[in-house]
């Protein structure tokens, strides 16, 4: 059901039945290592290219989600996912492997919530019983496409972020009476493209912050909520610079929220002594942190109701070379552990 100008509410409250979260060696040394289902010791992962390793991350995350949810792939109606590589080939090749009817998505680092919102919409209106959705990134594959190959050793400014190596996949299903407590998807707010004229590909957080703010304000406006409604508002990968900018912008617009409730996945995933500059980034950042750490926090009662806002910079290597500014977007999904109301 449409609420306000750009939001949906899901009366049947689809559930996140299970998840699969895979990562690489940098994530294995990070702050949230225990929240991953599978971690690799090196970036090659037994493959002969980084792109093939990227595909493997997705395939493994899908398999883990299916096994944990005790669902066969033949019983899943759709697979909605994407990544950052040109033409999202790692995800498409993974879809070739799992043979599930497939929607390829590209929303840059907002892809995780683009997929979750669409999956919830499809399941809520009985378009499917089960949908797999998620997003992924691979540090070496993405860095060489958007910036410089890691081996180049180019120095980065403090505003730059570290592309994570990981895939996060969720199995979204119809809720049934008598089910065990699970994360329910309450609503979603679909973001608009916001471009404030920033053209520095090493300052993704600063570029994406206004889009996050626009979507957050739209969500609270559409649902007529107060700022204390959620236990936490969690952005995808604004990093240190972007989170500070977003919080300041929200405050300027009269959105009064305790700063410790405004969290960012890019600041959670790594330890303070890891050389990630402004924090983590990549389409897999929000997906792995949500489907691993955040849902684990909800399961043990540390969080009850959250608004998760994945942010994406819709640039390409060609647009950067042509000195275009960076259009950005953010999509928000509200999740509550156990059935909720909105």
C-alpha positions as CSV (number, residue, x, y, z in Angstrom):
1,X,0.0,0.0,0.0
2,X,1.3,3.4,-0.9
3,X,1.8,5.8,2.0
4,X,2.5,9.5,1.4
5,X,4.5,10.3,-1.7
6,X,7.2,7.6,-1.8
7,X,6.7,4.9,0.8
8,X,5.1,1.5,1.0
9,X,3.6,-0.3,4.0
10,X,3.4,-4.1,4.1
11,X,0.3,-5.2,5.8
12,X,1.3,-8.9,5.7
13,X,4.8,-8.1,7.1
14,X,7.1,-10.5,5.2
15,X,9.8,-12.1,7.2
16,X,13.5,-12.5,6.8
17,X,13.6,-16.2,7.2
18,X,17.4,-16.7,7.0
19,X,20.5,-15.1,5.7
20,X,23.9,-16.0,4.3
21,X,26.9,-13.7,4.9
22,X,30.3,-14.3,3.3
23,X,33.5,-12.2,3.5
24,X,37.2,-11.9,2.8
25,X,40.5,-11.6,4.8
26,X,40.1,-8.0,5.7
27,X,36.7,-8.7,7.1
28,X,38.0,-11.7,9.0
29,X,40.3,-9.3,10.9
30,X,37.5,-6.8,11.4
31,X,35.2,-5.9,14.3
32,X,32.3,-8.0,13.1
33,X,34.1,-11.2,12.0
34,X,32.0,-13.4,14.2
35,X,28.8,-12.2,12.4
36,X,29.9,-13.7,9.1
37,X,28.9,-17.3,8.2
38,X,32.0,-17.9,6.0
39,X,35.3,-16.0,5.7
40,X,38.0,-16.5,3.2
41,X,41.8,-16.3,3.9
42,X,42.7,-14.5,0.7
43,X,41.1,-12.4,-2.0
44,X,41.6,-15.0,-4.7
45,X,39.4,-17.6,-2.9
46,X,40.8,-20.4,-5.1
47,X,39.8,-18.6,-8.4
48,X,41.9,-17.3,-11.2
49,X,40.4,-13.8,-11.2
50,X,38.9,-11.4,-8.6
51,X,35.7,-11.3,-10.5
52,X,35.3,-15.1,-10.2
53,X,36.0,-14.8,-6.5
54,X,33.3,-12.1,-6.3
55,X,30.9,-14.5,-8.0
56,X,31.9,-17.3,-5.5
57,X,31.0,-15.0,-2.5
58,X,27.5,-14.6,-3.9
59,X,27.0,-18.3,-4.6
60,X,28.2,-19.3,-1.2
61,X,26.0,-16.7,0.5
62,X,22.9,-18.0,-1.4
63,X,23.6,-21.6,-0.5
64,X,24.1,-20.7,3.2
65,X,20.8,-18.8,3.3
66,X,18.9,-21.7,1.7
67,X,20.4,-24.2,4.0
68,X,19.7,-22.1,7.1
69,X,16.2,-21.5,5.9
70,X,15.7,-25.2,5.1
71,X,14.4,-24.2,1.6
72,X,15.3,-25.7,-1.7
73,X,16.3,-23.4,-4.5
74,X,13.4,-25.0,-6.6
75,X,11.0,-23.5,-4.0
76,X,12.3,-19.9,-4.4
77,X,10.4,-17.9,-7.0
78,X,12.8,-15.0,-7.6
79,X,16.4,-13.9,-7.0
80,X,16.9,-10.1,-6.8
81,X,20.5,-8.9,-6.4
82,X,23.3,-6.8,-7.8
83,X,26.9,-5.6,-7.4
84,X,29.2,-2.8,-8.6
85,X,31.1,-4.5,-11.5
86,X,30.2,-3.4,-15.0
87,X,26.9,-5.0,-16.1
88,X,26.7,-6.7,-12.6
89,X,28.4,-9.8,-14.1
90,X,29.3,-11.5,-10.8
91,X,25.7,-11.5,-9.7
92,X,24.4,-12.6,-13.1
93,X,26.9,-15.4,-13.3
94,X,25.9,-16.5,-9.8
95,X,22.3,-16.4,-11.0
96,X,23.4,-18.7,-13.8
97,X,24.6,-21.1,-11.2
98,X,21.5,-21.1,-8.9
99,X,19.0,-21.2,-11.8
100,X,16.4,-19.1,-9.9
101,X,14.3,-16.6,-12.0
102,X,16.4,-13.4,-11.7
103,X,16.0,-9.7,-11.5
104,X,19.4,-8.0,-11.8
105,X,19.5,-4.7,-9.8
106,X,21.9,-1.8,-9.8
107,X,21.6,0.9,-7.2
108,X,25.3,1.1,-6.4
109,X,25.7,0.7,-2.6
110,X,21.9,1.2,-2.1
111,X,21.3,-2.1,-3.9
112,X,20.8,-4.1,-0.7
113,X,17.7,-2.1,0.3
114,X,16.4,-1.7,-3.2
115,X,16.3,-5.5,-3.3
116,X,14.8,-5.9,0.1
117,X,12.1,-3.4,-0.5
118,X,11.2,-5.0,-3.8
119,X,11.3,-8.5,-2.4
120,X,9.0,-7.5,0.5
121,X,6.6,-5.9,-2.0
122,X,6.5,-9.0,-4.1
123,X,6.0,-11.3,-1.2
124,X,3.5,-9.0,0.6
125,X,1.2,-9.1,-2.4
126,X,1.5,-12.9,-2.9
127,X,3.7,-12.6,-5.9
128,X,6.0,-15.2,-4.4
129,X,6.4,-17.4,-1.4
130,X,10.1,-17.1,-1.2
131,X,12.5,-14.5,-2.6
132,X,16.3,-14.3,-2.3
133,X,17.8,-10.8,-2.3
134,X,21.1,-9.2,-1.5
135,X,24.2,-7.3,-2.7
136,X,27.9,-7.8,-2.8
137,X,31.3,-6.3,-3.5
138,X,35.0,-7.4,-3.8
139,X,37.7,-5.0,-2.9
140,X,40.2,-5.9,-5.6
141,X,37.6,-6.1,-8.4
142,X,35.9,-2.8,-7.5
143,X,39.0,-0.8,-6.7
144,X,40.6,-1.5,-10.1
145,X,37.4,-0.5,-11.9
146,X,36.5,2.7,-10.1
147,X,39.8,4.0,-8.8
148,X,43.3,2.3,-9.1
149,X,44.2,-1.3,-8.9
150,X,45.3,-2.1,-5.3
151,X,48.7,-3.2,-6.6
152,X,49.3,0.4,-7.9
153,X,49.7,1.6,-4.4
154,X,48.2,5.0,-5.1
155,X,47.8,7.3,-2.0
156,X,44.2,8.1,-1.1
157,X,42.8,11.1,0.8
158,X,41.3,10.8,4.3
159,X,37.8,11.0,2.8
160,X,38.2,7.8,0.9
161,X,36.7,4.5,2.1
162,X,37.7,0.9,1.9
163,X,35.6,-1.3,-0.4
164,X,34.6,-4.4,1.6
165,X,34.8,-7.9,0.3
166,X,31.6,-9.7,1.1
167,X,28.1,-10.8,0.1
168,X,24.9,-10.6,2.1
169,X,21.9,-12.6,1.0
170,X,18.4,-12.7,2.7
171,X,15.6,-15.2,2.2
172,X,12.3,-13.2,2.4
173,X,9.2,-15.3,2.9
174,X,5.5,-15.0,3.7
175,X,4.8,-14.8,7.4
176,X,2.8,-17.7,8.8
177,X,1.0,-18.0,12.1
178,X,2.9,-20.0,14.6
179,X,6.3,-19.1,13.1
180,X,9.2,-18.6,15.5
181,X,10.0,-14.9,16.2
182,X,11.8,-13.4,13.2
183,X,12.6,-10.0,11.6
184,X,9.5,-8.6,10.0
185,X,9.6,-6.1,7.2
186,X,7.2,-3.3,8.0
187,X,7.7,-0.7,5.3
188,X,10.0,0.9,2.8
189,X,10.7,4.4,1.4
190,X,12.1,4.7,-2.1
191,X,14.6,7.5,-2.5
192,X,15.0,10.2,-5.1
193,X,18.2,10.9,-7.0
194,X,20.0,13.8,-5.2
195,X,23.0,15.5,-6.8
196,X,24.7,18.3,-4.8
197,X,27.5,18.8,-7.4
198,X,30.3,16.8,-5.7
199,X,32.5,15.2,-8.3
200,X,35.3,13.7,-6.1
201,X,35.1,9.8,-6.4
202,X,37.2,9.7,-3.2
203,X,34.5,11.4,-1.2
204,X,31.5,9.0,-1.6
205,X,30.3,9.7,2.0
206,X,30.0,13.4,1.4
207,X,28.3,12.9,-1.9
208,X,25.7,10.4,-0.5
209,X,24.9,12.2,2.8
210,X,22.2,14.5,1.3
211,X,20.5,11.6,-0.3
212,X,20.3,9.7,3.0
213,X,18.9,12.8,4.7
214,X,16.3,13.3,2.0
215,X,15.0,9.7,2.3
216,X,15.0,9.7,6.1
217,X,13.0,12.9,6.2
218,X,10.6,11.5,3.5
219,X,10.1,8.3,5.6
220,X,9.2,10.2,8.7
221,X,7.0,12.6,6.8
222,X,5.1,9.9,4.9
223,X,4.4,7.9,8.1
224,X,4.0,10.9,10.4
225,X,6.5,9.4,12.9
226,X,8.5,11.1,15.6
227,X,12.3,10.8,15.6
228,X,12.4,8.5,18.6
229,X,10.2,5.8,16.9
230,X,13.2,3.6,16.0
231,X,15.8,2.2,18.2
232,X,18.4,3.1,15.6
233,X,18.6,4.6,12.1
234,X,21.5,2.8,10.3
235,X,23.0,4.0,7.1
236,X,24.8,1.8,4.6
237,X,28.2,3.2,4.1
238,X,28.5,7.0,4.6
239,X,31.7,6.5,6.6
240,X,33.0,9.0,9.1
241,X,32.8,12.1,6.8
242,X,29.3,11.2,5.4
243,X,27.8,10.3,8.8
244,X,28.9,13.5,10.3
245,X,27.6,15.5,7.3
246,X,24.2,13.6,7.4
247,X,23.7,14.1,11.1
248,X,24.5,17.8,10.8
249,X,22.0,18.2,7.9
250,X,19.3,16.4,9.8
251,X,19.9,18.6,12.8
252,X,19.7,21.7,10.6
253,X,16.3,20.5,9.2
254,X,14.9,20.1,12.8
255,X,15.2,16.4,13.0
256,X,16.1,15.8,16.6
257,X,17.7,12.5,17.2
258,X,20.3,11.2,19.7
259,X,23.6,10.8,17.9
260,X,24.3,7.4,19.3
261,X,21.2,6.1,17.6
262,X,22.4,7.3,14.2
263,X,24.8,4.5,13.1
264,X,26.7,3.6,9.9
265,X,27.7,0.2,8.7
266,X,31.0,1.6,7.3
267,X,32.0,2.5,10.8
268,X,31.0,-0.7,12.4
269,X,32.6,-3.4,10.2
270,X,36.3,-2.7,10.7
271,X,38.5,-2.1,13.8
272,X,40.0,1.3,14.5
273,X,43.5,0.1,13.7
274,X,42.7,-1.1,10.2
275,X,43.8,1.4,7.5
276,X,40.3,2.1,6.1
277,X,40.5,5.9,6.2
278,X,36.9,7.1,6.4
279,X,35.4,3.6,6.9
280,X,34.0,0.8,4.9
281,X,32.1,1.0,1.6
282,X,30.8,-1.1,-1.3
283,X,27.5,-2.7,-2.1
284,X,28.3,-5.6,0.2
285,X,28.9,-3.3,3.2
286,X,25.3,-2.7,4.1
287,X,24.2,-6.2,3.1
288,X,26.8,-8.0,5.2
289,X,26.4,-5.8,8.3
290,X,22.5,-5.9,8.2
291,X,22.2,-9.6,7.4
292,X,24.9,-10.5,9.8
293,X,25.6,-8.2,12.7
294,X,22.4,-6.1,12.9
295,X,20.0,-9.1,12.7
296,X,22.0,-10.9,15.3
297,X,21.7,-7.8,17.6
298,X,17.9,-7.9,17.0
299,X,17.7,-11.6,17.8
300,X,19.3,-11.2,21.2
301,X,17.1,-8.2,22.0
302,X,19.6,-5.3,21.7
303,X,17.5,-3.8,18.9
304,X,13.8,-4.1,18.4
305,X,12.8,-1.8,15.6
306,X,15.2,-0.2,13.1
307,X,15.2,2.0,9.9
308,X,17.9,0.8,7.6
309,X,19.0,3.3,4.9
310,X,21.4,2.0,2.2
311,X,23.1,4.8,0.2
312,X,24.4,4.6,-3.3
313,X,26.6,6.8,-5.6
314,X,25.4,6.3,-9.1
315,X,28.6,7.2,-10.9
316,X,30.7,5.2,-13.4
317,X,34.3,5.2,-14.4
318,X,33.3,7.0,-17.6
319,X,31.3,9.7,-15.8
320,X,34.3,10.4,-13.5
321,X,36.6,10.7,-16.5
322,X,34.1,13.2,-18.0
323,X,34.2,15.2,-14.7
324,X,30.5,14.7,-14.1
325,X,29.1,15.3,-10.7
326,X,27.9,12.3,-8.6
327,X,24.1,11.6,-8.5
328,X,23.2,9.7,-5.3
329,X,20.3,7.8,-3.9
330,X,19.2,6.1,-0.7
331,X,16.4,3.5,0.0
332,X,15.1,2.8,3.5
333,X,13.5,-0.3,4.9
334,X,11.9,-0.6,8.4
335,X,12.4,-3.9,10.2
336,X,11.1,-5.1,13.5
337,X,11.9,-8.3,15.4
338,X,8.5,-9.9,15.8
339,X,5.3,-8.6,14.3
340,X,5.0,-4.9,14.5
341,X,2.7,-2.0,13.7
342,X,3.3,1.2,11.7
